[in-house]
């Protein structure tokens, strides 16, 4: 992505040796060979609902044994009431909170398990604000693979609880996500662990891209016009673009959807660079602060792929306030039944903002990518409910009290 050099898979493990940690690699495929192995017609006849239905499009051996947990195949819900409330006609919500560990990050972690096996690694590690760590810990637990996880000490308790329950060795870093990321890189190098870090391990985008395959297949290979993606490190939107690029190369879709990256105002590195035309290779880190911990990143590690995704899809970045994110949690839930954590709800808040800015039109077909379950951060969900005036009523075991509460 930086110098354009090409390597065979056995020459490098993570990054371009000429550019160190900034030398993010992209996985390149032989699309003619893939087209001989898989088609929309063969997929239609495949009963496997998981992301492994797309195995010929993934960087794993065709006979590779996969973890038993069901990853991928998440629902795409049409949301007519949500659409109507925004003056739109066609909106869908892709609910990746339905993954085994309740977040989109399972898509990447399941690939990490297979690549770690290929490498013969005894331990897999990652740095995370919580979701990637939980995904890795859960999928590793399903096959008995030891993990060491680096997370900021400020991570929500529900996410830390997942890690401990799955049996991961958890290191709470007294610092930011960026501090945890750098420490994880050092430890993996020192101890020979397999490193799952996004924006460093090129294969993580390959797992994440499968959401684009699913969206387009679920829409009958008629690609949407716009996809809204929450953005922190940038790996998800980079993966979404890669999946769409694959489908364009195969001729399975006839247009590239515009990708709208949604960032929190307090973690707006990429949106700021987009607006100002800054070079993300030289732009210094920012101080990231947001209630949406899953998209909090002072220096997005996959910023090159994120910027490419938005630019080459003719998309944009938008920012939303923490209050807008919190309000979006109950609004999305009440309109669609999808309970999203703050980072996931940010995608819907971004759609609302895009409507205000005139970035989408009423006739366009729009997908909102919800990346994690609201059960990941119940405290934030409660704050969102309070902002919208929702509250429980205390009643005595008396029908008169019930009437009083209903009349309030």
Secondary structure, 3 states (H helix, E strand, C coil): CCCCCCCCCCCCCCECCCCHHHCECCCCCCHHHHHHHCCHHHHHCCCCCCHHHHHHHCCCCCCCCCCCCCCCCCCEEECHHHHHHCCCCEEEEEEHHHCCCCECCHHHHHHHHHHHHHHCCCEEEEEECCHHHHHHHHHHHHHCCEEEEEEECCCCHHHHHHHHHCCCEEEEECCCHHHHHHHHHHHHHHHCCEECCCCCCCHHHHHHCHHHHHHHHHCCCCCCCEEEEECCCCHHHHHHHHHHHHHHHHCCCCCCCEEEEEEEHHHCHHHHHHHHCCCCCCCCCCCCCCCCHHHCCCCCCCHHHHHHHHHHCCCEEEEECHHHHHHHHHHHHHHHCCCECHHHHHHHHHHHHHHHHCCCCCCCEEEEEECEEHHHCHHHHHHHHHHCCCCCCCCCCCHHHHHHHHHC
